[in-house]
């Protein structure tokens, strides 16, 4: 039952993360088939077959849209790290295994948005949340979202939202 649960979880996660026909068509994992593998070699052969099926489905998914996986991983990594003072494009590119230039091109091609515009969007959304839900100063907010300069934060906030941070807080 434990092996079944693990394999089923893997299948569900793959289907959730890679919404493609290849993953949807992946073989359903059968509890009865697992139980029929009474000894080690039969279970090992069935597990090897399932792993090949999973590998083929993921490869097919990536072949359909190779940038999708890279961008999804980059966005997830960025959401976790954008507020760090030393966060950089190089960090994200290394995380997904690409050069900075190649990553920037893939990100822009898949999303239609420049990477730093995406980061700015995340930062400003968090700043809006902090402005509405806390009494933090602009300086504290700018540090919390990854900017070192309060002046730069104010300038970016106004450019993106059309109003000063303190005006936004009063809305």
N, C-alpha and C positions, 0 to 999 in steps of 0.2 A: 504494500500500500504506500509506503514511504517513497519508493522509486516512482510509482505511478503519479503521486502527488507532485513530486519534483518535475518530472517530465511534462506533466500537464501545465504546471506553472510556467515552464519555459515556453511551451507552445502558446499559451495565452499572452505572455509578455511579448513574444515575437509578433503575434497578430496585432497587439496594441501598438507596438512601435513601428512596425512595417506594414502599413495597410495596403498591401498589394495582393494581386491575384495569386502570385506564387506562394505567399505565406498562407493565404486563406485556403489554398488547395492542399496544404500540407496534410499528410496522413494523420488521422485521429489516433490518439494513443489509447490502446485497449487494455483495460485491467485484466481481462481474460487472457489476452495474448501474453501479457507479462507473467501471469500465473502459470501459463503453459510452459514457460521456460523454466523447467524444474531444476536444471543444473546449470552450473557456471558457464560452460561454453555456449549453450543455447541463449542464455540471457545476454552474454557478451555480444553474440552475433546480432540479436535483436536491437540492443543498444547502439551498436555500430551502424546498423541500418537506419535507426532513427536519427543519429547524429549526421549521417550522410544526407538524409532528407532535410534536416534543419539547415545544414550547410548549403545545400543546393537552393533552398528557398531564400535564404539570406543573400546568397550570391546573386540570384535572379533579381531580388528586390533592389540590391545595390546597382545592378546593371541597368534596371529600368530608370533609376534616378540616382546616380552616384553622389550627387551633391546633397541630397536629402539627408543622408546619414551624417555627413560632415557638418552640415549646418545645424542639425538637431543637437549633435554633441557639443558644438561650439556654443550654441545658445544656452544649453544647460550649464556648461562650464562658466559662461559669462554671468549668468544669473547668480551663481554661487560666489563669484569672485570680483565683480565689477566695483565693489566698494573698497577694495584694497588699494592703498596708495600706489603700490608698484605694479598694478594690473596693466598688462600691455597686450598689444596685438601679437607680439612674439610668443607670449605665454599661450594664447589661444591656438595659434598656428602649431606650436609644438604639441599641444594637447591632442590635436586632430591629425598630427603627422604630416603637415604640409609646410612649405615655406610661407613667409608673411605675404608675399605677392600673390602666390597661387591661392592661398586661403582667401585673401581679399577678393580675388576674381570669382572664386566659387561662391562665396557668400553673396556677392552682388548679383551674380547670375541667377541664383536660386531664389533670393528674397526680393530682388529689385531695390535693395537698400544697401547703402554703404555700412560697413561694420561699425564704424564709430558713431554713425547716426543711430544705429540700434542701441549702442551702449548709452548714448545721450538720452534716448527715449526711456530706457530703464531707469537711469539716474533721475530724470525729471519726474517720472511717475512716482518713484520712491520719495522724492523731495515733496511732491504734492501731498502724499500720504502723511509725511512727517509734519508738514505745515498745518494740516487739518487736525491731526490727532495728537499733537504734542505742543509743548511750549518751548521747544528747542530754538535757539538762536540760529540765524542764517549761518554763522560760523560752524555751529555744531552740525547743522544739516549738511553743509558742504563737505565736512570731514566724513560724515556718515555715508555719503554717497560716492566717495572716491575723489572729490576735488580737494586740492590743497589751498586754493585761493578763493576767498569769499567773493572777491570782486569778479573773478571769472565765473563762479557759480551764478551770481546775480545777473551777469551779462547773458549767459546761456539760458537761464530760466526765463528771462524777459524775451529773448529771441524765440524760444520755443512756444511759450504760452501767450505772449503778447502783453504780459503784465509783470510788474515787480512781485517778488515773493511775498512781501508784506501785504500787498493788495490782494493776492490770492488767498492768503490766510484769513482775510476779513470777509471773503465771500460767504 
